[in-house]
Amino acid sequence: MIDTPAIAPAQLRLSVAPMMDWTDSHCRVFHRLLAPHARLYSEMVHANAVIHGDRARLLALDPVEHPVALQLGGSEPALLAQAARIGAEAGFDEINLNCGCPSDRVQAGRFGACLMREPALVAASVAAMVEACAAADRNVPVTVKCRLGVDDDHDYDRFRAFIDEVAEAGCRMFVVHARNAWLKGLSPKENREVPPLRYDWAYRLKRERPDLQVIVNGGIADADEATAHLAHVDGAMLGRAAYHDPYLLHRLDVAWFGGELRSRADLLRALQPYVEAQLARGVFLKHIVRHLLGLFANERGGRAFRQILSEGAHRPGADWSLVERALAVTGSFQSDPLLPARAATA
Ligand SMILES: Cc1cc2nc3c(=O)[nH]c(=O)nc-3n(C[C@H](O)[C@H](O)[C@H](O)COP(=O)(O)O)c2cc1C
């Protein structure tokens, strides 16, 4: 077996989940600004798309994003190996294999969550990917994101056997979305909500296999919950909470790694040079600001902020001044304790 490189423990504590249509490069640049120590994940890209598709778009990566993982979908070891090598050489810091997506399209392609029932195939895929990355210009770790099982699998030993077989093939780090995927009758959205969470399986895995790095994912809603997981596993991966309330990422990063808590307005303005550069390249503002809408979630003016951005960003010629206008209505100037008193009366 070829060894996959280890990931530094500090790089695993906080991560943002791979989310299709959401965690594109613009989104990751924004999340990086909020959480300098978080590990970021791409949307899932099928191995075939990496090999035959528009790589400039699918593997778009800004230098500030690191460390960032490419998540692959697929179940053919040779194709996954080829795609993993391409991803490593494109600059991604980790190649992650999706064994958790339950969508019909993914099931039809026999990858994603249905791979929980095919540990030998996952092991063969991982072995091929590890070998391909070792032969690439840059060797990067190969990891797996999985569920606890599918449908009515309720047997911890079966889950453990899956992990053991895949670990034996060279995977050292597992992201465990700590619920089953129900392959019939539930939409992907319901599959993120209905099957019950069982964090204790991820904790037990870490206790029994301390040599593996285990990240827990699924339903982590706030900073206290995220912090509590760190007593049991190597890290917490946040998906929807991070996307809908991105300031949570900033608060977690500061709480766990130190540094100064910055105001939302300050963080947003730090994104301006990136936004201006993208606009100059012909990118439309709407493609970037859709990821910013939750920045003032649960804050005074948060709804107006969201509304101004989502309505205005679609207009032709929309530019940074729209973001300033949205910011001006947030009331953050009045309520943000981090800004100097003089700003509060401005
Ligand atoms: C819009 C959306 C798209 C997703 N796309 C992916 C994906 O491409 N790959 C993947 O492994 N999981 C995907 N997921 C699942 C998340 O990575 C995560 O496992 C799930 O949302 C549970 O975490 P959370 O409760 O913190 O959101 C997606 C979730 C959402 C909400």
The ligand as an ORCA input file, in Angstrom:
! r2SCAN-3c Opt
* xyz 0 1
  C     -27.008     22.636     -1.519
  C     -26.218     21.448     -1.018
  C     -25.396     20.776     -1.882
  C     -24.625     19.687     -1.436
  N     -23.734     19.106     -2.286
  C     -22.881     18.165     -1.809
  C     -21.812     17.666     -2.601
  O     -21.589     18.088     -3.739
  N     -21.016     16.713     -2.052
  C     -21.211     16.237     -0.775
  O     -20.449     15.377     -0.312
  N     -22.205     16.689     -0.018
  C     -23.013     17.661     -0.487
  N     -23.960     18.191      0.330
  C     -24.074     17.699      1.715
  C     -23.183     18.522      2.644
  O     -21.822     18.411      2.271
  C     -23.359     18.063      4.097
  O     -22.919     16.743      4.198
  C     -24.797     18.141      4.550
  O     -25.405     19.367      4.162
  C     -24.885     17.999      6.076
  O     -24.163     19.023      6.717
  P     -24.895     20.334      7.311
  O     -26.020     19.832      8.177
  O     -23.823     21.038      8.108
  O     -25.412     21.127      6.167
  C     -24.734     19.268     -0.087
  C     -25.583     19.957      0.773
  C     -26.307     21.042      0.328
  C     -27.189     21.806      1.308
*
